[in-house]
Amino acid sequence: MKGKILKDFDIEKSTFNDFEEKIELLILELIKNEKISIHQITGRVKERTSLDKKIDKKDNKYKEISEITDIVGIRIITYLESDVDRIAELINREFKLDVENSIDKRKLRTDQFGYRSLHYVVSCKEERTNLIEYKRFKGLKFEIQIRSILQHAWAEIEHDLGYKGITSIPDAYKRNFNRVAALLESADLEFDRLKKELTKYESEVSQLIKNEPENVPIDQTSLLSLVQSDEVINKAREIISKNVGCSFTKNIDYSSQIELFKNFFNIQTIEDLKKSLSHHEKVYLEFVNELTKPLNYTTLPETLMIFYYQHFLAAFEENQDRVEEYLRLGHMGKENGKFIRLIKIAKTTSNNV
């Protein structure tokens, strides 16, 4: 039987390779459509030598190549454990599940720690294999392993240590082995909890800014929300768009601006920033107008309005030492020539408004 299976494998190898490529791209597209962020998706076709060993290991129980369900394999690594379940739901919906050969290796006994991963064996549903590009893959099964990045880290380290499973570890080291596994499992749960809390905060922050801005600290989420809603920022956006002829791309990296607001300008809360913007509105908008007249870009990041406001605050004081300190803290290098121009613009606009 083994000889026939290996011969069939050699004949069908190109089909397996095509199937793996097609399925990997399909699953990646399905995941993107669901807006699930993943760390990695990889695929492989089992090597002939590996298949040979598997047949021997199973005491030649296989009679046909179709009985071996993991010749084609897909591995999906998620960032969060909760996303394993989301992808599992997606796979259940889009493919035909082989329940008998699928196993949820995340379900350990209460006193167990260690390798955790969801292993599904699936095939394409009839409606997909009726499509011409999938017709030749009808009946082919493949294995999908789905696990979080921390579960994957455990699996890789376990493999590197050379001990497959807790039972193979010498008794003297089992306690330490379990302790590390428990830490990773706890970290998975904590990251999931943190993600839920951050998502809740993101959904509530716009209302918090409206109702109690004095209690909203300057952070990534609050700045992003303010950029979308503040009247002064919106006016600056319109001026830049008109002068430059550009559109704005969403940018969520405000880390440099956050550091400068807190440590250089002593602006700690959204209320502090809103009051500052309101106080300097006329001069700031004229500053933006003068600054952007010579520019010509097709797209600019939405962080620009905040970035320019910090330029304005630094230049408005007309203090060269202050400007140099601002440049240093903002990791912008020595751009004194540029900032002499900004100081002049700030001075001119201040006199004109």
KADAWO-V531050 format. One record per pair of residues at least 4 apart in sequence whose ideal C-beta (glycine too) atoms are under 7 Angstrom apart, sorted by the first residue. I is the first residue (numbers start at 1). J is the second residue. If there is no record, write none. Layout:
i: {I,I}
j: {J,J}
//
This chain:
i: {1,1,1,1,2,2,2,3,4,5,5,5,5,6,6,6,6,7,8,8,9,9,9,9,12,13,14,15,15,16,16,16,16,17,17,18,19,19,19,19,20,20,20,20,20,21,22,23,23,23,23,23,24,24,24,24,25,26,27,27,27,28,28,29,30,30,30,31,31,31,31,34,34,36,36,36,37,38,38,38,39,39,39,39,40,41,41,42,43,43,44,45,45,46,46,46,46,47,48,49,50,51,51,52,53,54,55,55,58,62,62,63,69,69,69,69,69,70,72,73,73,73,74,74,75,76,76,76,77,77,77,78,78,78,78,78,78,79,79,79,80,80,80,80,81,81,81,82,82,83,84,84,84,84,84,85,86,87,87,88,88,88,89,90,91,91,91,91,92,95,95,95,95,96,96,96,97,97,97,98,98,98,98,98,101,102,102,102,103,104,105,105,105,105,105,106,106,106,108,108,108,108,113,113,113,113,114,114,114,115,115,115,115,116,116,117,117,117,117,117,118,118,119,119,120,121,121,122,122,122,123,123,123,124,124,124,124,126,128,129,129,129,129,131,147,147,148,148,149,150,150,150,150,151,151,152,153,153,154,154,154,155,156,157,158,158,163,163,164,166,166,169,169,169,173,174,175,176,177,178,179,180,181,182,183,184,185,186,187,188,189,190,191,192,193,194,195,196,197,198,199,200,201,201,202,204,205,205,205,205,205,206,206,206,207,208,208,208,209,209,209,209,209,209,212,213,213,213,213,214,214,216,216,216,217,217,217,218,218,218,218,218,218,218,218,218,218,219,219,220,220,220,220,221,222,222,223,223,223,223,223,224,224,224,225,226,226,226,226,227,227,227,227,230,230,230,231,232,232,232,232,233,233,234,235,235,236,236,236,236,236,237,237,237,238,239,239,239,239,239,240,240,240,240,240,241,243,243,243,243,244,244,244,244,244,246,246,246,246,247,248,248,248,249,249,249,250,251,251,251,254,254,254,255,256,256,256,257,257,257,257,257,258,259,260,260,260,260,260,261,261,261,262,263,264,264,265,267,267,267,268,270,271,272,273,274,275,276,277,277,280,281,282,282,283,283,283,283,284,284,284,285,286,286,286,286,287,287,287,287,287,288,288,289,290,290,291,291,300,303,304,305,306,307,308,309,310,311,311,312,312,314,314,314,315,315,315,315,315,316,317,318,318,318,319,320,321,322,323,323,324,325,326,327,327,327,327,335,336,337,338,339,340,341,342,343,344,345,346,347,348,349}
j: {5,60,62,63,6,55,60,7,8,9,55,62,65,10,48,51,52,11,12,65,13,48,51,65,16,17,18,19,136,20,45,71,72,21,45,22,23,72,137,140,24,43,44,45,72,25,26,27,43,72,74,142,28,41,43,74,29,30,31,41,74,32,41,33,34,90,94,36,38,87,90,86,90,83,86,87,79,76,77,78,77,78,79,149,77,74,76,75,73,74,73,71,72,50,51,70,71,51,52,53,54,55,71,56,57,58,60,62,62,67,68,67,98,101,121,141,143,143,142,142,143,145,142,144,145,87,144,146,147,149,152,83,84,87,146,148,149,83,148,149,148,191,192,195,148,188,192,86,192,87,88,118,146,147,148,89,90,91,146,92,118,146,93,94,95,120,122,144,97,122,123,124,125,122,123,125,102,120,122,102,121,122,123,141,121,119,120,121,119,118,115,116,117,118,119,116,117,118,112,113,114,116,178,181,182,185,165,166,181,154,155,158,165,147,151,145,146,147,151,155,146,147,143,145,144,141,143,141,142,144,139,140,141,128,129,134,137,130,134,134,135,137,138,135,151,152,152,188,153,154,184,187,188,155,188,156,157,184,158,181,184,159,160,161,163,164,168,169,168,174,177,173,174,177,177,178,179,180,181,182,183,184,185,186,187,188,189,190,191,192,193,194,195,196,197,198,199,200,201,202,203,204,205,221,221,208,209,216,221,222,225,210,225,229,211,212,215,216,213,216,222,225,226,270,216,269,270,271,274,269,271,222,269,270,222,268,269,222,223,258,261,262,267,268,269,270,273,223,258,224,252,254,258,225,226,270,227,254,257,258,306,228,252,254,229,230,233,270,273,233,302,305,306,234,274,277,235,236,277,278,281,237,305,238,239,285,240,285,288,305,308,241,248,305,242,243,285,288,289,292,244,288,292,300,304,246,289,292,293,295,292,295,296,297,300,297,298,299,300,299,300,301,302,299,301,302,302,301,302,303,258,303,306,259,260,330,331,261,303,306,307,310,262,263,264,265,310,329,330,265,267,273,268,329,326,329,313,272,273,276,272,274,275,276,277,278,279,280,281,309,284,285,286,353,287,349,350,353,288,309,312,289,290,349,352,353,291,312,345,346,349,292,308,293,345,349,308,345,304,307,308,309,310,311,312,313,314,315,342,316,346,322,323,326,323,339,342,343,346,346,322,343,346,347,323,324,325,326,327,339,328,329,330,332,333,334,335,339,340,341,342,343,344,345,346,347,348,349,350,351,352,353}
//
